[in-house]
């Protein structure tokens, strides 16, 4: 599965406003950076208590990248 599609699937199933979610991929020298932008009211759901949901999303995406030999991946979460 494509990392952007995987991230999009995970995030859109958590938030209340899935139409507002945008995800972009930037490839830097040694890693890929996936930037997730959500509505401000959905930020709490995506981050989770103590950052547990955000860390889980990062772990799943990084594990998928590792399994598919896609290199290092970083997931950044921000508001629009």
Buried (B, 14 or more C-beta within 10 A) or exposed (E): EEBBEBBBEBBBEBBEEBEBBEBEEEEEEEEBBBBBBBBEEBBEBBBBEEEEBBEEBBEBBBEBBEEEEBEEBBBEBEEE
